[in-house]
Amino acid sequence: MAFNWQTFRTRTLTSIVFVVVMCAGLFWNRWSFFLLFSIVHFGCWVEYQRLVQQFYPDYKNISAFHRWGVMVAGWCLMLFFTNGELVLGKLRLNEIGWYVGLLLAILVPVAQMLQSRRLLLPKLGYSLAGLLYISLPLALLMDMRNRWIEEDYQLSLTIPLLTIFTLWVNDTMAYIVGSMIGKTPLSPISPKKTWEGTIGGIILAVVVMCTIAYFTGRLSLLHTGIITAIAAIAGTYGDLFESKLKRMAGVKDSGQLMPGHGGFLDRFDSLLFAATAVWVYAVLFL
């Protein structure tokens, strides 16, 4: 795959804008983190439903209550995993998420049955798949941001940032390495990806993130290296999964959020898989 400077320049410029917006949400406080990924959540859901409609046209016929109710139910999962750290007056967001989410979990299937006089499991199945694909990973990311007590606040900021920055570094390094020396296709699903680029991206991501960990001392080199490898590998699978969805839908990009990067799902596909994998490691070993 020949190196394309025009593509690389476009990706770089739009990435700068993206990074500025992301950093504002990531670093300000827990509220900005929650608001940032709430926007990501709904953006991903809109694109996911659009993709499903392309390869399963009957999904277009779901009611507006079903369409938006499942999105809000997924968002309630994110609310629940704020773990009582975010409060509005006397109301904790996790309590709101629990009760509203439980109510929607009952009402959405009932509304589907009333609309079509039958349950229509395929439609509900794709909606449930969206909850597992989009809402649950972002909820677990929210859990990592709010999981640890105040004395370990550094950890609650470090782990999500390590996951996200790993994916950025891995994506950039894999693109550069693959463009320069990539020859062996990684998968028919995404023919532009190569084994050389993928492996090079993972190795360089581990080197970069461990170097940062060494100088900042925020996390041990062992945990940093393991989490970086987990995020990079899982993120690659997330990228391939979204590529499969787009191929089934017959589209190049999931949306038009950023020139050279596509839509929300194109930008956060890796995170949706990586967040879950890193969460498992963090809960078990940190």
C-alpha positions in Angstrom: 0.0 0.0 0.0 1.7 3.2 -1.2 2.0 6.1 1.2 -0.5 8.8 0.4 0.6 12.2 1.7 -2.7 13.9 0.8 -4.6 11.3 2.8 -2.1 11.5 5.7 -2.3 15.4 5.7 -6.1 15.4 5.7 -6.2 12.8 8.5 -3.7 14.7 10.5 -5.4 18.1 10.3 -8.8 16.7 11.2 -7.2 14.7 14.0 -5.9 17.9 15.5 -9.4 19.3 15.8 -10.6 16.0 17.1 -7.9 15.8 19.7 -8.6 19.3 21.0 -12.3 18.5 21.5 -11.5 15.1 23.0 -8.9 16.5 25.4 -11.3 19.2 26.6 -13.8 16.4 27.6 -11.2 14.0 28.9 -9.2 16.2 31.1 -11.6 18.8 32.5 -13.5 16.7 35.0 -15.8 13.7 35.4 -18.8 15.7 34.1 -17.1 16.7 30.9 -16.0 13.1 30.4 -19.6 12.0 30.8 -21.0 14.6 28.5 -18.3 13.9 25.8 -19.1 10.2 25.7 -22.9 10.8 25.9 -22.5 12.6 22.6 -20.4 9.8 21.3 -23.0 7.2 22.5 -25.9 8.8 20.6 -23.8 9.5 17.5 -22.8 5.9 17.3 -26.3 4.7 17.8 -27.7 6.8 15.0 -25.1 5.5 12.6 -25.5 1.9 13.9 -29.3 2.0 13.2 -28.6 3.4 9.8 -26.2 0.6 9.0 -28.7 -2.1 10.2 -31.4 -0.6 8.0 -29.2 -1.1 4.9 -28.8 -4.9 5.4 -32.0 -5.5 7.3 -34.6 -3.1 5.7 -37.4 -4.2 8.0 -35.6 -2.4 10.8 -36.7 0.9 9.2 -40.2 0.1 10.4 -39.5 0.2 14.1 -41.5 2.9 15.9 -39.9 6.2 17.0 -40.3 5.0 20.6 -38.4 1.9 19.9 -35.7 3.8 17.9 -35.1 6.4 20.6 -36.1 4.3 23.6 -33.3 1.8 23.1 -30.8 4.7 22.7 -31.9 6.2 26.0 -32.0 2.8 27.7 -28.3 2.4 26.6 -27.5 5.9 27.9 -29.2 4.9 31.2 -26.6 2.1 31.4 -23.9 4.8 31.2 -25.7 6.8 33.9 -25.8 3.7 36.2 -22.0 3.3 35.8 -21.3 6.8 37.0 -21.3 5.0 40.4 -22.8 7.8 42.4 -20.0 10.2 41.6 -22.2 12.5 39.5 -25.0 14.3 41.3 -27.7 16.7 40.3 -29.1 18.4 43.4 -30.0 15.4 45.6 -30.3 13.0 42.6 -27.5 10.6 41.8 -27.2 9.9 38.1 -26.7 6.2 38.7 -30.1 6.0 40.5 -31.8 7.8 37.6 -30.1 5.4 35.2 -31.3 2.3 37.1 -35.0 3.3 37.3 -35.4 4.9 33.9 -33.4 2.1 32.2 -35.5 -0.6 33.9 -38.7 1.1 32.8 -37.5 1.4 29.2 -36.4 -2.3 29.2 -40.0 -3.1 29.8 -41.7 -0.5 27.6 -39.6 -0.9 24.4 -40.6 -4.6 23.8 -44.2 -3.9 24.8 -44.3 -1.0 22.4 -42.9 -3.2 19.6 -45.6 -5.8 20.3 -48.4 -3.2 20.2 -47.1 -1.8 17.0 -46.8 -5.1 15.1 -49.1 -7.3 17.1 -46.1 -9.7 17.6 -42.7 -9.5 19.2 -40.6 -9.6 16.1 -37.4 -10.9 17.7 -35.1 -9.9 14.8 -35.8 -6.2 15.4 -35.4 -6.4 19.1 -32.3 -8.6 18.5 -30.5 -5.9 16.5 -31.5 -3.3 19.2 -30.1 -5.6 21.9 -26.9 -6.1 19.8 -26.6 -2.3 19.7 -26.7 -2.2 23.5 -24.0 -4.8 23.7 -21.9 -3.2 20.9 -22.2 0.5 21.8 -23.8 1.2 25.2 -22.1 -1.5 27.4 -18.5 -0.6 26.4 -19.1 3.1 26.9 -20.8 2.3 30.2 -17.7 0.3 31.3 -15.5 3.2 30.2 -17.6 5.4 32.4 -17.1 2.9 35.2 -13.4 3.1 34.9 -13.5 6.9 35.1 -15.6 6.7 38.2 -14.6 3.4 39.8 -11.8 4.3 42.2 -12.0 6.3 45.4 -10.6 9.8 45.7 -7.3 8.6 47.0 -6.9 6.6 43.7 -8.3 9.4 41.6 -5.1 9.3 39.5 -6.0 5.8 38.6 -9.5 6.6 37.5 -8.1 9.2 35.1 -5.0 7.2 34.0 -6.7 4.0 32.8 -9.3 5.6 30.5 -6.7 8.0 29.1 -4.2 5.1 28.6 -6.8 3.2 26.7 -7.8 6.0 24.5 -4.3 7.3 23.8 -3.1 3.8 23.0 -5.7 3.5 20.3 -4.7 6.9 18.8 -1.0 5.9 18.8 -1.7 2.4 17.5 -3.9 3.7 14.7 -1.3 6.3 13.6 1.6 3.9 13.8 -0.2 1.1 12.1 -1.1 3.4 9.2 2.5 4.6 8.8 4.1 1.2 9.1 1.5 -0.4 6.9 1.9 2.3 4.3 5.7 1.9 4.2 6.3 -1.8 4.5 2.9 -3.5 4.6 2.5 -6.3 2.1 0.5 -9.1 3.8 -3.3 -8.4 4.0 -4.6 -8.8 7.6 -8.2 -9.8 6.6 -10.5 -9.8 3.6 -12.8 -7.7 5.6 -10.4 -4.7 5.5 -8.0 -5.3 2.6 -6.0 -2.1 3.3 -4.9 -3.4 6.7 -1.7 -5.5 6.7 -0.1 -7.8 9.3 3.1 -5.7 9.1 1.2 -2.5 10.0 -0.9 -4.1 12.7 2.0 -5.7 14.5 4.2 -2.6 14.0 1.4 -0.4 15.4 1.0 -2.6 18.5 4.7 -2.8 19.2 5.2 1.0 18.7 2.1 1.8 20.9 3.6 -0.3 23.7 6.9 1.5 23.4 5.4 4.9 23.3 3.0 4.4 26.2 5.6 2.7 28.4 8.0 5.6 27.7 5.3 8.0 28.9 4.6 5.8 31.9 8.3 5.7 32.8 8.6 9.5 32.9 5.2 10.2 34.5 5.2 7.4 37.0 1.4 7.3 36.9 1.3 3.5 36.4 3.8 0.7 36.5 5.5 -0.4 33.3 4.1 -3.9 33.6 0.5 -2.7 33.8 1.0 -0.1 31.2 2.5 -2.6 28.7 -0.2 -5.1 29.3 -3.1 -2.6 29.1 -1.6 -1.1 25.9 -1.3 -4.5 24.2 -4.8 -5.4 25.3 -6.3 -2.2 24.0 -4.4 -2.3 20.7 -5.3 -5.9 20.0 -8.9 -5.6 21.0 -9.1 -2.3 19.1 -8.0 -4.0 15.9 -10.8 -6.5 16.3 -13.2 -3.6 16.9 -12.0 -2.0 13.7 -12.6 -5.2 11.7 -16.0 -5.7 13.2 -17.2 -2.2 12.1 -15.7 -2.8 8.7 -17.8 -6.0 8.5 -20.9 -4.0 9.4 -20.1 -1.4 6.7 -19.5 -4.1 4.1 -22.8 -5.7 4.9 -24.5 -2.3 4.6 -22.6 -1.5 1.4 -21.1 1.8 2.6 -17.6 3.2 2.8 -18.0 5.3 6.0 -20.6 5.0 8.8 -21.1 8.8 8.7 -19.5 12.1 7.8 -18.3 13.4 11.2 -14.7 14.1 10.1 -13.0 14.3 6.6 -10.7 11.4 6.3 -12.1 9.6 9.4 -15.8 9.1 8.6 -18.4 9.0 11.3 -18.7 8.3 15.0 -18.4 4.6 14.6 -15.5 5.0 12.3 -13.7 7.0 14.9 -14.7 5.0 18.0 -15.0 1.5 16.6 -11.7 0.4 18.3 -12.7 1.9 21.6 -15.9 -0.1 21.7 -14.0 -3.3 21.9 -10.9 -2.0 23.7 -12.9 -0.5 26.6 -14.5 -3.8 27.5 -11.2 -5.8 27.3 -9.3 -3.2 29.4 -12.2 -3.0 31.9 -11.9 -6.8 32.5 -8.1 -6.5 33.2 -8.5 -3.4 35.4 -11.2 -5.0 37.6 -9.3 -8.2 38.0 -5.7 -6.9 38.4 -5.7 -3.2 39.5 
